[in-house]
Amino acid sequence: MRKIYIIITALTLSAGLFAQTQDSLLRRQMELEREFNPTLLDADKINSLPALREPTVQKANTNYSNWAGRIAPPLEIALPRPGDIMTEIPYSMKRGYLFFNAGNYANFNGGLGYRLVDNAKHNLAFSFLHNSTNGDINYVQESDPAGNNAFFMDNIGKLVYSHNAETAKLNMHISYLNSQFNYYGNTFGNERFFDNEKNSLGVLNAMVALESAKNDLLNYNVFIDFNNFNTKRSETPVYDWMKGNEIHAGIGVDKPFGGGSKIGVDGSFLTALYNGERDNYFLLNASPYIRFGELNRYAKLGADILFQSTGGTKIRVVPNVDLKLGFTDYSSVYATIHGGFDSNTLLDMMNESRYFLAFAPVNPSFSHLDIEAGLKIGELSGFRFDLFGGYKKTEDEHFLILNSRDIIGDDAFGPFMESLKPIYGSLTHSFVGGMIQTNIWSPLNLSLRLKKNFFEAAEMTSNGVEVSDPMAYNKPGFETDIKATLDIISNLKLTLNYYLASDRWTFSERIDNFERVNVKMDNINDLNLGAVYDINDSFSLNVKANNLFSQRYDIWYGYPAQGINIAGGFTFKF
């Protein structure tokens, strides 16, 4: 631990000195969204717990349960929470906030934050967030017992500092996440292997990023993001502690020319260093590019040159292209063409689902091609239309299924484990969809999003045996997402969220006669209604009812969501 603090102190001092030099030119702050960040600044990236976000001092609304995500359901147990705090105003003159919500299933969600320093050059803020549940949940499948207690508790504290110099901006944060949970999955009458032990994840995260003031000579950016992590899984030695360090760092430089055009190169590396004899992970990326055009019309042409070392050295080159043609101020066509590695480090997987069995690293996957294109139309007053489609081809894609009984030897099974494990295969994914949003009647804001997915899985194995009829397990074939807000009066707002995910499948190996079968999962059919009432500028009340249809469905096979749950609370700004 002492070494960690020495490293962080050295990085802080060096970055602070660098910010004062005339040559410290940085173009933009790096948002480390693809790597694990316990604060999860991008709300849509909340694929699973730990999923605490860093709120800003804003007015609370009732979007607690936006957990039914776009591709895979983001939160295992549908815990109500304030989803976007104070989204109606861009900034609050208040320096602090306090919010708390509570509901059935012993759902509790609270936070405290304060801007300690807030001026033109220096900003220092502290926040603490708590998120927990401890309720009994019934299984979707017939089982004895019919349900189990689902427990988790996340606590995260974070200190954020930013400094604006004449030529650069320095951003830093340090945080610690403590997350506890149990494997509450269905054992189908078998003895519980983990026996509802309180497992844990701890993550110390420190980040330093430097960005320059924009200029016409040369811009550059640098960042380093450091995570020290440890997990506690079981008293059984082979499944015991998994700990290590993960470092993500990068630098980018660009030379502007001809108005909004520029030429540049970005470079980054990611490494995950695990304890014991587990294979470490290393990925190096160099991305040269040239960009023509301005905000509404541009073409970025580039490539990623990737060097990855885990289970053998791989060198790959993939396109990195971003195109946009705005034919009016509000309408455009766009396309992105990319590819590359999904690292699937321990922290990536804990972000996807804490319930996977983490005694061994998950294999990285590689996408040969990842294309998305679409048409946006915003010319009609009060309406916006988006039409989109895409194609992606991936090798070594992982699919999380209930671990069940692993085969040991030719004719024996290991113990039944109520955890998730990955199986691997190649996956081709194409999709088409559309979205319409309207506020033609100003008190009502309504959006409807539809997406049809087409999957083709192949070359899939489990326990060394080829799966005869592989499918894209736990990935929905069709999705519907409806969101609406209605301003009744100036200080009362009603909200509606509805999410449907259908055509979901999983793979079951739990039958003792070696039979392996595809199992159709129940649809996710989630309706949420809420209200927020602003008593004054400092105090507001909110309430939200989730899963109003009281549907029984799994997020992962054997891991059900909560039934109907209601939570309410307050937000206080000071």
C-alpha positions in Angstrom: 0.0 0.0 0.0 2.9 2.4 0.8 4.2 1.8 -2.8 0.9 2.8 -4.2 0.8 6.1 -2.4 4.4 6.9 -3.4 3.4 6.2 -7.1 0.4 8.5 -6.8 2.3 11.3 -5.1 5.0 11.2 -7.8 2.5 11.3 -10.6 0.7 14.2 -9.0 3.9 16.3 -8.5 5.2 15.6 -12.0 1.8 16.4 -13.6 1.5 19.6 -11.6 4.9 20.9 -12.7 4.2 19.9 -16.3 0.9 22.0 -16.3 2.9 25.2 -15.6 5.2 24.9 -18.6 4.5 26.8 -21.9 4.9 23.6 -23.9 2.3 21.6 -21.9 -0.3 21.5 -24.7 -3.2 19.0 -24.3 -6.3 19.0 -26.4 -8.9 17.2 -24.4 -9.5 15.5 -21.1 -9.5 11.7 -21.5 -12.6 10.0 -20.3 -11.5 6.5 -19.3 -14.9 5.0 -20.0 -14.0 1.6 -21.5 -11.8 0.7 -18.6 -13.3 0.0 -15.2 -14.2 3.1 -13.3 -16.1 2.6 -10.1 -17.8 6.0 -10.5 -19.2 5.0 -13.9 -19.6 8.5 -15.3 -21.4 7.1 -18.3 -24.8 6.0 -17.0 -25.4 3.7 -20.0 -22.3 1.7 -19.2 -23.7 0.4 -16.0 -23.8 -3.2 -17.1 -23.7 -4.7 -13.6 -22.6 -4.0 -10.1 -20.4 -2.4 -8.9 -22.4 0.4 -10.4 -22.2 3.5 -8.3 -22.1 6.7 -10.2 -20.5 10.0 -9.4 -23.4 12.6 -9.1 -23.1 16.3 -9.7 -24.9 18.9 -7.6 -28.1 18.9 -9.5 -31.9 18.6 -9.0 -33.0 15.0 -8.4 -35.3 13.2 -10.7 -36.7 9.7 -10.4 -34.8 7.7 -13.1 -33.6 5.2 -10.5 -34.1 2.0 -12.3 -32.7 2.7 -15.8 -31.0 -0.7 -15.3 -32.6 -2.5 -18.1 -29.9 -1.6 -20.5 -29.7 -1.4 -24.3 -27.7 -4.5 -25.1 -27.5 -6.5 -21.9 -29.4 -5.7 -18.7 -27.1 -3.5 -16.7 -28.0 -4.2 -13.1 -28.6 -7.6 -11.6 -31.3 -6.8 -9.1 -33.2 -3.8 -10.4 -32.2 -1.6 -7.4 -34.1 1.7 -7.4 -31.8 4.7 -7.4 -31.8 8.3 -8.5 -30.4 7.9 -12.0 -29.6 11.4 -13.2 -29.3 14.0 -10.4 -30.5 17.5 -11.4 -30.5 17.1 -15.1 -32.8 20.0 -15.7 -30.3 22.7 -14.8 -26.7 22.6 -16.0 -25.2 24.0 -12.8 -26.1 24.7 -9.3 -24.8 27.5 -7.1 -25.1 25.2 -4.1 -21.9 23.6 -3.0 -23.2 20.4 -1.5 -25.9 17.8 -1.9 -27.4 15.0 0.2 -29.8 12.4 -1.1 -31.3 9.3 0.4 -33.9 6.7 -1.0 -35.3 3.6 0.6 -37.7 0.9 -0.4 -38.8 -2.7 0.0 -36.3 -5.5 -0.4 -34.2 -3.4 2.0 -33.1 -1.2 -0.9 -31.1 1.8 0.2 -29.4 4.4 -1.9 -27.7 7.5 -0.6 -25.0 10.0 -1.2 -23.2 13.1 0.1 -21.0 15.5 -1.8 -19.4 18.9 -1.3 -17.3 21.2 -3.4 -14.6 22.2 -1.0 -12.9 24.6 -3.4 -14.6 26.2 -6.4 -13.1 29.0 -8.3 -11.8 29.8 -11.8 -8.5 28.0 -11.3 -9.0 25.4 -8.6 -11.8 22.9 -8.0 -11.8 20.3 -5.2 -14.8 18.1 -4.4 -15.6 15.1 -2.2 -18.3 12.6 -2.6 -19.5 9.4 -0.8 -22.1 7.0 -2.2 -23.9 4.0 -0.7 -26.0 1.4 -2.5 -27.4 -1.8 -0.9 -30.1 -4.4 -0.9 -30.8 -7.4 1.3 -34.1 -9.0 0.2 -35.4 -12.4 -0.7 -35.9 -13.1 -4.4 -37.9 -16.0 -5.9 -36.3 -18.1 -8.7 -38.0 -18.2 -12.1 -37.3 -22.0 -12.5 -38.9 -24.6 -10.2 -36.5 -25.3 -7.4 -36.3 -26.3 -3.8 -35.8 -24.0 -2.1 -37.9 -21.6 -4.3 -35.7 -18.5 -3.6 -32.8 -17.0 -1.7 -31.6 -13.9 -0.1 -29.8 -11.5 -2.5 -27.4 -9.2 -0.8 -25.0 -6.6 -1.9 -23.6 -3.4 -0.5 -21.4 -0.9 -2.3 -19.6 2.1 -0.7 -17.4 4.4 -2.6 -15.6 7.6 -1.6 -14.0 9.9 -4.1 -11.8 13.1 -4.0 -11.6 15.0 -7.3 -9.3 17.9 -8.1 -8.9 20.1 -11.2 -6.6 23.0 -12.0 -6.8 25.4 -14.9 -3.5 26.9 -15.9 -2.9 29.2 -18.9 -1.8 26.5 -21.2 -3.3 23.4 -19.8 -5.9 21.8 -17.5 -5.0 19.2 -14.9 -7.6 16.7 -13.7 -7.0 14.2 -10.9 -9.1 11.9 -8.7 -8.6 9.2 -6.1 -11.3 6.8 -5.0 -11.9 3.6 -3.1 -14.7 1.2 -3.7 -15.7 -1.6 -1.2 -18.3 -3.9 -2.6 -19.8 -6.9 -0.8 -22.2 -9.5 -2.2 -23.3 -13.1 -2.2 -23.8 -15.7 -5.0 -27.6 -15.9 -4.7 -28.1 -17.9 -7.9 -30.3 -21.0 -8.3 -28.7 -24.3 -7.3 -31.7 -26.4 -8.5 -31.9 -28.3 -5.2 -28.1 -28.9 -4.9 -26.0 -28.0 -2.0 -24.7 -24.4 -2.2 -21.0 -24.4 -2.9 -20.4 -20.8 -1.8 -23.1 -21.1 0.9 -24.2 -17.4 0.7 -20.7 -16.2 1.9 -20.2 -12.5 1.9 -17.7 -12.1 -1.0 -16.0 -8.8 -1.6 -14.3 -6.5 -4.1 -12.0 -3.6 -3.2 -10.7 -1.2 -5.8 -8.3 1.7 -5.1 -8.3 4.0 -8.2 -6.1 7.0 -8.9 -6.1 9.0 -12.2 -4.1 11.9 -13.5 -5.0 13.6 -16.8 -3.6 16.7 -18.5 -5.1 18.5 -21.5 -3.8 21.6 -23.3 -5.6 24.8 -24.1 -6.6 24.5 -27.8 -4.2 26.2 -30.2 -3.2 26.1 -33.8 0.4 24.9 -33.3 0.3 21.6 -31.5 -2.1 19.9 -29.1 -1.4 16.9 -26.9 -3.0 14.9 -24.0 -1.7 12.5 -21.5 -3.3 10.4 -18.8 -2.6 7.5 -16.5 -5.2 5.5 -14.6 -4.1 3.1 -11.9 -6.2 0.5 -10.1 -5.2 -1.8 -7.3 -7.8 -4.5 -6.7 -8.5 -7.5 -4.5 -11.4 -9.9 -4.3 -12.5 -12.4 -1.7 -14.4 -15.3 -3.3 -14.3 -18.4 -1.0 -12.5 -20.1 1.8 -11.6 -22.9 -0.7 -8.0 -22.1 -1.7 -8.4 -22.5 -5.5 -11.2 -20.0 -5.5 -9.6 -17.7 -2.9 -8.2 -14.2 -3.3 -7.8 -12.7 -6.7 -5.8 -9.5 -6.6 -3.4 -7.4 -8.6 -3.0 -4.1 -10.4 -4.3 -2.6 -13.6 -2.7 0.3 -15.4 -4.1 2.2 -18.4 -2.1 5.1 -19.8 -1.9 7.0 -23.0 -0.7 10.0 -24.9 -2.0 11.8 -28.0 -0.7 14.6 -30.2 -2.3 16.4 -33.1 -1.4 19.2 -35.5 -4.3 21.4 -36.7 -4.4 22.7 -40.2 -6.9 24.2 -42.6 -9.6 25.3 -40.1 -11.1 22.2 -38.4 -8.8 19.6 -39.9 -5.9 18.0 -38.2 -3.4 15.1 -38.3 -2.3 13.2 -35.2 -1.6 10.0 -33.5 -2.9 8.5 -30.2 -1.1 5.8 -28.3 -2.1 3.8 -25.2 -1.2 0.7 -23.2 -3.2 -1.4 -20.8 -1.8 -4.0 -18.5 -3.4 -6.2 -15.9 -1.0 -7.9 -13.4 -2.5 -10.7 -11.4 -1.3 -12.5 -8.4 -0.1 -16.1 -8.4 0.4 -18.0 -11.6 -2.4 -16.4 -13.6 -1.5 -15.0 -17.0 -1.0 -11.2 -17.0 -2.4 -9.1 -19.8 -0.8 -6.4 -22.0 -2.2 -4.4 -24.9 -0.3 -1.7 -26.8 -2.2 0.5 -29.3 -0.9 3.1 -31.8 -3.6 5.0 -33.7 -2.4 7.4 -36.5 -5.2 9.4 -38.2 -6.1 12.4 -40.3 -9.3 14.4 -39.9 -10.9 16.7 -42.4 -13.8 19.0 -41.9 -15.5 20.7 -39.0 -18.2 19.9 -36.5 -21.1 19.1 -38.8 -19.2 17.6 -41.7 -16.0 15.7 -41.1 -14.1 12.5 -42.0 -11.6 10.9 -39.7 -9.4 8.3 -41.4 -7.1 6.2 -39.3 -6.1 2.7 -38.1 -5.3 1.0 -34.9 -2.1 -1.0 -34.7 -2.5 -3.4 -31.9 0.1 -5.5 -30.0 -1.5 -7.9 -27.5 0.3 -10.4 -25.3 -1.7 -13.0 -23.4 -1.6 -16.7 -24.2 0.7 -15.8 -27.1 1.6 -12.6 -28.9 -0.8 -11.2 -31.5 -0.3 -8.2 -33.8 -3.5 -6.9 -35.5 -4.4 -3.8 -37.6 -8.0 -2.6 -37.7 -9.6 0.5 -39.2 -10.5 3.5 -37.2 -12.9 5.6 -39.3 -15.5 8.1 -38.2 -17.6 9.9 -40.8 -20.4 12.5 -40.6 -22.2 14.4 -43.3 -24.6 17.1 -42.1 -26.8 18.1 -45.0 -28.8 20.6 -42.7 -28.2 22.0 -39.3 -30.3 19.2 -37.7 -30.0 16.3 -40.0 -27.0 14.1 -41.0 -25.8 10.7 -42.0 -22.9 9.1 -40.0 -20.8 5.9 -40.0 -18.1 4.5 -37.8 -15.8 1.6 -38.8 -13.7 0.1 -36.1 -12.5 -3.1 -34.5 -10.0 -4.3 -31.9 -9.6 -6.2 -28.6 -12.0 -6.3 -25.7 -9.5 -7.0 -22.9 -12.0 -8.6 -20.5 -9.7 -8.0 -17.5 -10.9 -8.8 -14.0 -12.3 -5.3 -13.5 -14.0 -5.4 -16.9 -15.7 -8.6 -15.9 -16.7 -7.4 -12.5 -18.3 -4.4 -14.2 -20.2 -6.8 -16.5 -21.3 -9.1 -13.7 -19.9 -9.6 -10.2 -21.3 -13.1 -10.2 -18.8 -14.7 -12.6 -16.3 -17.1 -11.2 -13.1 -15.0 -11.0 -10.4 -17.5 -10.1 -9.0 -17.4 -13.7 -8.9 -14.5 -16.2 -11.4 -14.4 -19.0 -10.0 -14.6 -22.5 -9.8 -11.4 -24.5 -12.0 -11.2 -27.6 -11.1 -9.6 -31.0 -13.5 -7.9 -33.4 -12.3 -8.0 -37.0 -14.8 -5.4 -38.0 -17.3 -3.2 -36.1 -19.5 -1.0 -38.3 -22.4 1.2 -37.3 -24.2 3.7 -39.6 -27.3 5.8 -39.4 -29.5 8.7 -40.5 -30.6 11.4 -38.1 -33.4 13.7 -39.1 -34.4 16.7 -37.0 -36.0 19.1 -39.4 -39.6 18.6 -38.3 -40.5 20.9 -35.4 -41.0 18.8 -32.3 -39.7 15.6 -33.7 -36.4 13.8 -34.1 -35.8 10.5 -36.0 -32.8 8.2 -35.9 -32.4 5.2 -38.2 -29.4 3.0 -37.6 -27.8 -0.4 -38.4 -24.6 -2.2 -37.9 -22.4 -5.3 -38.3 -19.8 -6.8 -36.0 -17.7 -10.0 -36.3 -15.9 -11.2 -33.2 -13.7 -14.2 -32.3 -13.4 -15.6 -28.8 -16.6 -13.8 -27.7 -17.5 -14.9 -24.2 -21.1 -15.8 -23.0 -21.9 -16.0 -19.3 -23.9 -19.1 -18.3 -24.7 -20.7 -14.9 -21.6 -22.6 -13.9 -23.5 -25.7 -12.8 -21.3 -28.8 -12.7 -18.0 -28.7 -14.6 -16.9 -32.1 -15.9 -13.9 -33.6 -14.2 -12.3 -36.5 -16.1 -14.3 -38.7 -18.3 -17.4 -39.5 -16.2 -17.4 -37.3 -13.1 -18.9 -34.0 -12.3 -17.4 -31.4 -9.9 -19.6 -29.6 -7.3 -22.5 -27.6 -8.4 -21.5 -23.9 -8.3 -24.1 -21.2 -8.1 -21.9 -18.8 -10.1 -21.5 -17.8 -13.7 -18.7 -18.9 -16.0 -17.7 -17.9 -19.6 -17.9 -20.2 -22.6 -16.4 -19.0 -25.9 -17.2 -18.9 -29.5 -17.2 -16.8 -32.6 -20.1 -14.4 -33.1 -21.5 -12.4 -36.0 -23.9 -9.7 -34.9 -25.9 -7.4 -37.2 -28.7 -5.1 -36.2 -31.2 -2.5 -37.5 -33.3 -0.1 -35.5 -34.9 3.3 -35.1 -35.8 5.9 -32.6 -38.4 8.7 -32.6 -38.5 11.4 -30.0 -41.1 14.2 -29.7 -42.0 17.1 -27.6 -44.6 18.5 -29.9 -46.7 19.2 -26.8 -44.2 20.9 -24.6 -45.1 19.4 -21.2 -44.6 15.9 -22.6 -41.2 14.5 -23.8 -41.6 11.1 -25.3 -39.2 8.7 -27.0 -39.5 5.2 -28.5 -36.5 3.1 -29.5 -36.7 -0.3 -31.4 -33.8 -2.6 -32.2 -33.7 -5.9 -33.9 -30.6 -8.0 -33.4 -29.4 -10.9 -35.7 -26.8 -13.3 -34.2 -24.9 -16.2 -35.6 -22.7 -18.1 -33.2 -20.2 -20.8 -34.2 -17.2 -22.8 -33.0 -18.4 -22.8 -29.4 -17.1 -25.2 -26.8 -17.9 -25.8 -23.1 -15.7 -28.0 -20.9 -13.8 -28.9 -24.0 -16.9 -30.2 -25.7 -18.3 -28.6 -28.8 -21.8 -27.1 -28.4 -24.0 -28.7 -31.1 -26.4 -25.8 -31.6 -24.7 -22.6 -30.4 -26.6 -19.4 -29.8 -25.8 -15.8 -28.6 -26.6 -16.7 -25.0 -28.1 -13.9 -22.9 -28.3 -11.5 -25.8 -31.8 -10.2 -26.7 -33.1 -10.7 -30.2 -35.4 -7.7 -30.0 -35.5 -4.7 -27.8 -38.1 -1.9 -27.1 -37.3 1.1 -25.0 -39.9 3.8 -24.1 -39.2 6.9 -22.0 -41.5 9.7 -21.1 -41.6 12.7 -18.8 -44.6 14.9 -18.1 -44.4 18.3 -16.4 -47.7 18.6 -14.6 -46.9 21.9 -12.9 -43.7 23.9 -12.7 -42.4 21.8 -9.7 -44.0 18.4 -10.3 -42.8 15.9 -12.9 -44.0 12.4 -13.7 -41.7 9.8 -15.4 -42.3 6.6 -17.3 -39.7 4.0 -18.4 -40.5 0.8 -20.2 -38.0 -1.8 -21.4 -38.7 -5.1 -23.3 -36.0 -7.6 -24.2 -37.2 -10.8 -25.9 -35.8 -13.8 -27.7 -33.1 -14.6 -25.0 -31.4 -17.9 -24.6 -29.0 -19.7 -22.3 -27.1 -22.9 -22.2 -27.7 -25.5 -19.5 -25.3 -28.2 -18.4 -26.9 -29.0 -15.1 -28.3 -32.4 -16.0 -26.3 -35.2 -14.6 -26.7 -37.5 -17.6 -24.4 -35.2 -19.6 -27.3 -33.7 -21.6 -26.6 -30.2 -22.7 -29.5 -28.1 -23.9 -30.5 -24.6 -25.0 -33.0 -23.0 -22.7 -35.3 -20.1 -23.6 -35.3 -17.4 -21.0 -38.3 -15.3 -20.1 -38.6 -11.8 -21.5 -37.4 -8.8 -19.6 -40.7 -6.8 -19.3 -40.0 -3.8 -17.1 -42.4 -0.9 -16.5 -41.4 1.9 -14.1 -43.4 5.0 -13.0 -42.1 7.8 -10.8 -42.7 11.4 -9.7 -40.5 14.2 -8.3 -41.8 17.2 -6.4 -39.6 20.2 -5.8 -40.6 21.9 -2.6 -38.1 24.7 -3.1 -34.7 25.3 -4.7 -33.0 23.2 -2.0 -35.3 20.4 -1.2 -37.2 17.9 -3.3 -39.1 14.6 -2.8 -39.3 11.6 -5.2 -40.9 8.2 -5.4 -40.6 5.4 -8.0 -42.3 2.1 -8.6 -40.3 -0.4 -10.6 -41.4 -3.6 -12.4 -45.0 -2.7 -12.0 -46.1 -5.8 -14.0 -44.3 -7.8 -11.2 -42.7 -9.9 -13.9 -40.5 -12.9 -13.0 -37.4 -13.1 -15.2 -33.7 -13.7 -15.0 -31.0 -11.2 -15.7 -28.6 -14.1 -16.1 -29.9 -17.7 -16.0 -30.6 -18.6 -12.4 -30.1 -15.0 -11.2 -33.6 -13.4 -11.1 -34.5 -9.7 -10.8 -36.6 -8.2 -8.0 -40.4 -8.2 -8.3 -42.4 -5.0 -7.9 -40.5 -2.6 -5.7 -41.2 0.9 -4.6 -38.7 3.4 -3.2 -38.9 7.1 -2.2 -36.7 9.7 -0.7 -35.4 13.2 -0.8 -32.6 15.4 -2.2 -31.2 18.3 -0.3 -28.8 20.9 -1.7 -26.9 23.2 0.5 
